Amino acid sequence: MNPAALRHDSYICMHDYNFTSPPFTREVHNRSAPRAEQFQATQNAPMTAPVALGPCSTSFPTPGAKSTRQSSGELYQLLTHPNSIRLLEIQPGTLTEPIHCRLFVSHLDRHSPSPSYEAISYVWGSPDIRESVKCNEATIRITSNLAAALRRFRLPTEPRVVWADGICINQADDSEKGHQVRLMRLIYKRAARVLVWLGQPSNDEQPRAAFNALCALVNQTLAPNDPPATWDEQDDTSDHLHLLSSSSRINSDDSLFSATTTASSTSSISSISSLSSLSSLSLTSTTEAGSQDRAKQRSSAILADRWAALAPFFGLAWFRRVWVIQEVALSSAATALHWGRARIAWALVARATDRIVALKHRLPLHRLPGALHAHLMGDLWQAEQRRNVVVVEEGKGEGEKGEKEEEERMTFDELHAKTIALSFVASDPRDRVYGLLGIPTRETEPDEGLLYLEPDYGVNLVGVHVRLLQKRRMLLLENSNTPSL
């Protein structure tokens, strides 16, 4: 394997709901001796770095490091309600001002209106590069990529309420992590939208070139009267609840899952016309002599210019995280991907990857593995959108589509195998299972609390796989006529 790839893989997926290092450390000046149970709790903690423990706990500094103590007790009060979560209110400010935020507890009742918030999907980044932010008047240390996301989504004149796992979940509390993972489907479904933070590009031209190419692919599939696919560059400073999306026809027999593309008056909207090198490709087969040679020549031209522009985009670490499958699949049509100052609707990306995969016989897909990851996410996202429509129709007495939708689902084993085959990653190997629990499969109904497994971070990786085997055996026995021995 390429050594550079190894270095890259060492930290690309630190944004996971079970993480061996804490998402942040809190600086306090507590000189009192730790209680006996607090001392006992530190015995299993690694001594290579300061560790934030659970509620009302104290950790010890790294040998040789400055003598500071850290606690998460005051910041993390126990979540006593079954559907309790924490939300983060980002205080207004400019891009250059320090980050101030407020963490508070809220509840997601399945049968009552949810609080208004947006969920952030991001990659943690290197755990060694951290920034200080103020939260509930305490100074905490968070990964620099999360800090960049908070800075990017902060508004200049009003607070913004978001959910971000790195702060909203007490990562040092295994019991709480299991509880919050169980709620993950509800958290992302109830969010007004998902704000996907891809990070800062190397330069402003990177997202422009990639988004232009994506829009060109989509424009080929539009009807003559459809508006062209667009992306924009803006600061989200005037009306952050406006929805950015595009028309996204799943197929000719399905409804449009769309919303009006909206941007503030300060936005710079880029309406993209079809790029000649991309629009020259067609899905229709031809029998004319030399057509295959011409197709190969066109594919080579794409690889040389426009196609190459997609490589940095689909090479981003975000596309490889196993958790983003669920985060995107459960998101609304308003979800947008932000790469620096540029943003594009997820609906556009999903539709463009459909086009890319359809052209796989002409294009070098092995150079864009992230496109295959995005295609799986897009399939699951579209299935979720169809499911939402079915729920509405069932309320009107039309239940047959629901049965058809259930038949089209993958089994959990099939979904798990696909993510392994596509090399989705997680910093904690257990999350390669737990990160999929919120996605409906043939055996599960997460909306009704029926999961394939109960997430338990007190069980090691071997134990998780033993539980998977036991579950598989139980399902086989249930579906066979052979009595259990």
TIDREN-579849 format. One record per residue (C-alpha): residue in three letters; x, y, z. Coordinates in steps of 0.05 Angstrom, whole numbers, plus 5000, padded with zeros to 4 digits. Each point is the difference from the previous one (the first is absolute). Layout:
! TIDREN-579849
    aa      x      y      z
   ALA      X      Y      Z
...
! end
This chain:
! TIDREN-579849
    aa      x      y      z
   MET   5000   5000   5000
   ASN   5022   5070   4986
   PRO   5034   5029   5063
   ALA   4965   5066   4988
   ALA   4933   4965   5000
   LEU   5018   4967   5066
   ARG   5015   5067   5030
   HIS   4936   5028   4973
   ASP   4958   4941   5025
   SER   5028   5009   5069
   TYR   4954   5057   5014
   ILE   4949   5008   4946
   CYS   4941   4975   5041
   MET   5007   5027   5070
   HIS   4928   5024   4999
   ASP   4967   4937   5028
   TYR   4952   4990   5056
   ASN   5048   4955   5037
   PHE   5069   5029   5004
   THR   5058   4977   5041
   SER   5022   5072   5014
   PRO   4952   5051   5027
   PRO   4972   5051   4952
   PHE   5024   5056   5043
   THR   5031   5015   5068
   ARG   4975   5052   5048
   GLU   5047   5045   5038
   VAL   4982   5010   5073
   HIS   5039   5019   5062
   ASN   4980   4945   5048
   ARG   5056   4984   5048
   SER   4959   4954   5044
   ALA   5018   4926   5004
   PRO   4958   4954   4958
   ARG   4950   4954   5033
   ALA   5015   4926   5004
   GLU   4951   4982   4946
   GLN   5028   5055   4956
   PHE   5070   4971   5009
   GLN   4974   4930   4983
   ALA   4969   5027   4936
   THR   5068   5023   4976
   GLN   5034   4933   5005
   ASN   4978   4979   4930
   ALA   5015   5067   4968
   PRO   5061   5005   4954
   MET   5057   5041   5030
   THR   5025   5026   4934
   ALA   4954   5060   5000
   PRO   4952   5036   5048
   VAL   4933   4965   5002
   ALA   4933   5031   5015
   LEU   4958   4953   5042
   GLY   4926   4995   5011
   PRO   4954   5043   5042
   CYS   5031   5030   5063
   SER   5068   4970   4986
   THR   5072   5022   4999
   SER   5057   4976   4956
   PHE   5074   5004   5009
   PRO   5051   5035   4955
   THR   5049   4965   4955
   PRO   5065   4986   5036
   GLY   5046   5058   4984
   ALA   4943   5045   4978
   LYS   4977   5063   5036
   SER   4963   4985   5065
   THR   4929   5016   4980
   ARG   4937   4962   5017
   GLN   4939   4991   4957
   SER   4928   4985   5015
   SER   4935   4992   4961
   GLY   4954   4997   5060
   GLU   4973   5070   4998
   LEU   4993   5001   4925
   TYR   4966   4932   4994
   GLN   4940   4992   5044
   LEU   4968   4931   4998
   LEU   4948   4989   4946
   THR   4940   4974   5039
   HIS   4946   4998   4946
   PRO   5001   4940   4951
   ASN   5001   5048   4941
   SER   5045   5054   5030
   ILE   5054   5030   4957
   ARG   5045   5061   5007
   LEU   4998   5057   4950
   LEU   5053   5052   4988
   GLU   4982   5073   4991
   ILE   5055   5036   4962
   GLN   5003   5073   5021
   PRO   5004   5051   4944
   GLY   5067   5025   4977
   THR   5046   5012   4941
   LEU   5047   4950   4968
   THR   5059   5027   5039
   GLU   4968   5006   5070
   PRO   5008   4947   5053
   ILE   4945   4947   5002
   HIS   4949   5005   5056
   CYS   4945   4949   5008
   ARG   4948   4974   5049
   LEU   4985   4926   5012
   PHE   4930   4983   5024
   VAL   4956   4939   5007
   SER   4939   4989   4956
   HIS   4952   4942   4986
   LEU   4980   4966   4935
   ASP   4930   4973   5011
   ARG   4979   4954   4944
   HIS   4929   5026   5001
   SER   5009   5075   5012
   PRO   5035   5058   4965
   SER   5075   4999   5005
   PRO   5045   5058   5019
   SER   5026   5038   4940
   TYR   5073   4982   4986
   GLU   5047   4979   4944
   ALA   5046   4940   5004
   ILE   5073   5005   4979
   SER   5033   4942   4963
   TYR   5076   5006   4998
   VAL   5066   4964   5009
   TRP   5035   5011   5066
   GLY   5068   5007   4969
   SER   5066   4990   5037
   PRO   4988   4993   5075
   ASP   5067   5034   5013
   ILE   4979   5066   4968
   ARG   4951   5036   5045
   GLU   4972   5069   5014
   SER   4970   5033   5061
   VAL   4928   5022   5001
   LYS   4955   5026   5055
   CYS   4941   4956   5018
   ASN   4955   5016   5059
   GLU   5055   5048   5024
   ALA   5051   4943   5002
   THR   5059   4993   4954
   ILE   4999   4935   4961
   ARG   5047   4972   4947
   ILE   4969   4973   4937
   THR   5030   4974   4935
   SER   5018   5055   4951
   ASN   4953   4973   4946
   LEU   4940   5005   5047
   ALA   5022   5070   5019
   ALA   5004   5018   4926
   ALA   4929   4973   4990
   LEU   4973   5040   5058
   ARG   5034   5062   4974
   ARG   4973   4988   4930
   PHE   4929   4990   5022
   ARG   4999   5055   5053
   LEU   4956   5059   4983
   PRO   5022   5073   5011
   THR   4938   5027   5035
   GLU   4959   4942   5028
   PRO   5012   4933   5036
   ARG   4997   4935   4961
   VAL   4980   4935   5033
   VAL   5036   4937   4975
   TRP   5016   4929   5020
   ALA   5072   4977   4995
   ASP   5021   4934   5031
   GLY   5069   5024   5022
   ILE   4969   5047   5051
   CYS   4928   4977   5008
   ILE   5018   4929   5021
   ASN   5043   4986   5061
   GLN   5051   4957   4963
   ALA   5030   4977   5066
   ASP   4936   4967   5023
   ASP   4990   4932   4965
   SER   4929   4993   5027
   GLU   4980   5068   4972
   LYS   5032   4985   4933
   GLY   4959   4937   4993
   HIS   4937   5038   5019
   GLN   5014   5056   4950
   VAL   5018   4952   4944
   ARG   4932   4969   5010
   LEU   4969   5069   4989
   MET   5044   5017   4939
   ARG   4945   4986   4950
   LEU   4952   5045   5037
   ILE   5053   5055   5007
   TYR   5014   5004   4925
   LYS   4928   4990   4978
   ARG   4974   5055   5045
   ALA   5054   5050   4980
   ALA   4976   5057   4956
   ARG   5057   4981   4955
   VAL   5069   4969   5002
   LEU   5059   5046   4991
   VAL   5056   4959   4969
   TRP   5068   5030   5013
   LEU   5052   4973   4952
   GLY   5056   5045   5026
   GLN   5042   5054   4969
   PRO   5023   4989   4928
   SER   5072   5011   4979
   ASN   4976   5059   4959
   ASP   4934   5031   4979
   GLU   5005   4971   4930
   GLN   4995   4928   5025
   PRO   4926   5002   5020
   ARG   4982   5044   4941
   ALA   5029   4951   4950
   ALA   4970   4939   5034
   PHE   4931   5031   5009
   ASN   4999   5024   4928
   ALA   5014   4929   4977
   LEU   4946   4971   5045
   CYS   4948   5051   4975
   ALA   5019   4985   4928
   LEU   4987   4926   5012
   VAL   4931   5016   5029
   ASN   4983   5050   4946
   GLN   5004   4943   4949
   THR   4942   4965   5034
   LEU   4953   5060   5006
   ALA   4938   5010   4958
   PRO   5002   5061   4953
   ASN   4958   5043   5047
   ASP   5036   4981   5064
   PRO   5045   5054   5031
   PRO   5074   4985   4995
   ALA   5036   4969   5059
   THR   5036   5052   5042
   TRP   5047   5008   5058
   ASP   5019   5062   5038
   GLU   5052   5036   5042
   GLN   4974   5037   5060
   ASP   5008   5012   5074
   ASP   4932   4976   5023
   THR   4993   5067   5036
   SER   4930   5024   4982
   ASP   4950   4944   5002
   HIS   5032   4934   5021
   LEU   4934   4963   5001
   HIS   4989   5009   4926
   LEU   5006   4933   4966
   LEU   5051   4985   4947
   SER   4981   4943   4955
   SER   4984   4981   4929
   SER   4951   4960   4960
   SER   5020   4927   5010
   ARG   4958   4951   4961
   ILE   5013   4930   5025
   ASN   4973   4969   4937
   SER   4946   5013   4950
   ASP   4947   4966   5042
   ASP   5014   5034   5066
   SER   4983   5068   5029
   LEU   5049   5057   5001
   PHE   5034   5009   5067
   SER   5017   5073   4995
   ALA   4996   5070   5030
   THR   5012   5068   4972
   THR   5072   5020   4994
   THR   5007   5062   5043
   ALA   5059   5045   5015
   SER   5009   5065   5037
   SER   5009   5066   4964
   THR   5074   4997   5017
   SER   5009   4933   4967
   SER   5036   4989   4935
   ILE   4958   4949   4962
   SER   5036   4961   4947
   SER   4952   4973   4947
   ILE   5040   4948   4964
   SER   4988   4983   4927
   SER   5018   4931   4975
   LEU   5074   4991   4989
   SER   5014   4978   4929
   SER   5047   4944   5020
   LEU   4950   4970   5048
   SER   4935   5013   4963
   SER   5028   4965   4939
   LEU   4993   4934   5037
   SER   4935   4962   4992
   LEU   4970   4940   5033
   THR   4969   4976   4935
   SER   5037   4946   4963
   THR   5019   5009   4927
   THR   5020   4952   4946
   GLU   5034   5050   4955
   ALA   5071   4981   4979
   GLY   5052   5034   5043
   SER   4951   5020   5054
   GLN   5037   4961   5053
   ASP   5066   5032   4981
   ARG   4968   5069   5004
   ALA   4972   4983   5068
   LYS   5069   4979   5024
   GLN   5029   5065   4975
   ARG   4946   5040   5035
   SER   5013   4962   5065
   SER   5074   5015   4994
   ALA   4984   5074   4992
   ILE   4957   4999   5062
   LEU   5055   4966   5040
   ALA   5048   5053   4976
   ASP   4959   5060   5021
   ARG   4930   5000   5029
   TRP   5001   4929   5026
   ALA   5065   5014   5036
   ALA   4965   5058   5036
   LEU   4956   4949   5036
   ALA   5058   4962   5030
   PRO   5015   5049   5057
   PHE   4926   5002   5017
   PHE   4987   4925   5003
   GLY   5067   4991   5033
   LEU   4979   5038   5062
   ALA   5001   4961   5065
   TRP   4927   5013   5014
   PHE   4978   4952   4945
   ARG   5035   4942   5034
   ARG   4969   5006   5070
   VAL   4950   4945   5016
   TRP   4959   5048   5043
   VAL   4985   5047   4942
   ILE   4959   4946   4966
   GLN   4948   5006   5055
   GLU   5008   5075   5007
   VAL   4985   5013   4927
   ALA   4950   4944   4989
   LEU   4955   5029   5055
   SER   5008   5073   4980
   SER   4948   5044   4968
   ALA   4999   5025   4928
   ALA   5030   5065   5027
   THR   5068   4969   5016
   ALA   5060   5035   4970
   LEU   5074   4985   4995
   HIS   5047   5057   5020
   TRP   5071   5000   4975
   GLY   5031   5064   5025
   ARG   4954   5057   4978
   ALA   4969   4959   4943
   ARG   4939   4957   5010
   ILE   4959   4953   4958
   ALA   4935   4963   5013
   TRP   5007   4927   5019
   ALA   4944   4984   4952
   LEU   5045   5024   4943
   VAL   5058   4958   5023
   ALA   4956   4938   5006
   ARG   4973   5010   4931
   ALA   5069   5013   4970
   THR   5027   4936   5031
   ASP   4943   4961   4968
   ARG   5024   5028   4934
   ILE   5073   4984   5015
   VAL   4984   4928   5018
   ALA   4958   4993   4937
   LEU   5062   5021   4960
   LYS   5046   4953   5036
   HIS   5015   4960   4937
   ARG   5031   5063   4970
   LEU   5030   5035   5060
   PRO   5056   4982   5048
   LEU   4958   4989   5063
   HIS   5059   4968   5036
   ARG   5028   5070   5005
   LEU   4938   5025   5035
   PRO   4984   4950   5055
   GLY   4962   5054   5037
   ALA   4950   5002   4943
   LEU   4980   4928   5016
   HIS   4993   5018   5073
   ALA   4956   5059   4982
   HIS   4959   4956   4954
   LEU   4984   4952   5057
   MET   4981   5060   5044
   GLY   4957   5027   4944
   ASP   4963   4934   4992
   LEU   4985   4997   5074
   TRP   4981   5074   5002
   GLN   4951   4991   4942
   ALA   4970   4939   5033
   GLU   4990   5041   5063
   GLN   4966   5055   4960
   ARG   4954   4948   4968
   ARG   4986   4971   5069
   ASN   4978   5068   5025
   VAL   4951   5005   4942
   VAL   4974   4930   5015
   VAL   4987   5019   5073
   VAL   4957   5058   4976
   GLU   4963   4957   4950
   GLU   4988   4945   5051
   GLY   4965   5053   5042
   LYS   4953   5007   4942
   GLY   4987   4925   4996
   GLU   5051   4981   4948
   GLY   5043   4947   5033
   GLU   5021   4956   4942
   LYS   5061   5044   4984
   GLY   5025   4989   5071
   GLU   5003   4925   4989
   LYS   5037   5010   4934
   GLU   5050   5048   5033
   GLU   5014   4948   5055
   GLU   5015   4947   4947
   GLU   5050   5047   4967
   ARG   5041   5009   5064
   MET   5067   4967   5010
   THR   5011   4953   5058
   PHE   5046   5027   5053
   ASP   5053   4949   4979
   GLU   4996   5026   4928
   LEU   5007   5072   5022
   HIS   5058   4983   5046
   ALA   5035   4961   4945
   LYS   4992   5057   4951
   THR   5033   5050   5046
   ILE   5058   4952   5012
   ALA   5008   4987   4926
   LEU   5002   5075   4987
   SER   5051   5010   5056
   PHE   4959   5047   5043
   VAL   5040   5013   5063
   ALA   4990   5019   5073
   SER   5051   5017   5053
   ASP   4967   4949   5046
   PRO   4988   4934   4962
   ARG   4936   4988   5040
   ASP   4970   5060   4965
   ARG   5002   4964   4934
   VAL   4940   4963   5030
   TYR   4970   5052   5046
   GLY   5004   5054   4946
   LEU   4949   4962   4958
   LEU   4948   4986   5053
   GLY   4956   5060   4982
   ILE   4990   4977   4927
   PRO   4937   4958   4989
   THR   5013   4929   4976
   ARG   4955   4941   4988
   GLU   5008   4979   5073
   THR   4994   5068   5033
   GLU   4955   5060   5011
   PRO   5043   5053   5033
   ASP   4942   5049   5002
   GLU   4964   4952   5046
   GLY   5062   4987   5042
   LEU   5014   4932   4968
   LEU   5076   4998   4987
   TYR   5042   4942   4975
   LEU   5043   5005   5062
   GLU   5000   5043   5062
   PRO   5062   5045   4998
   ASP   5043   4983   5060
   TYR   5069   5031   5006
   GLY   5014   4957   5060
   VAL   5008   4942   4952
   ASN   5066   4992   4962
   LEU   5007   4987   4925
   VAL   5001   4925   5008
   GLY   4937   5004   5042
   VAL   4965   5042   4947
   HIS   5015   4948   4947
   VAL   4976   4944   5046
   ARG   4935   5038   5009
   LEU   4994   5007   4924
   LEU   5009   4925   4991
   GLN   4949   4986   5055
   LYS   4950   5047   4967
   ARG   5012   4968   4932
   ARG   4989   4930   5029
   MET   4937   5022   5035
   LEU   4972   5029   4935
   LEU   5017   4936   4962
   LEU   4964   4958   5052
   GLU   4939   5046   4997
   ASN   4997   4995   4925
   SER   5009   4924   4996
   ASN   4958   4941   5021
   THR   5058   4969   5037
   PRO   4987   5001   5076
   SER   5054   5030   5043
   LEU   5044   4950   5035
! end
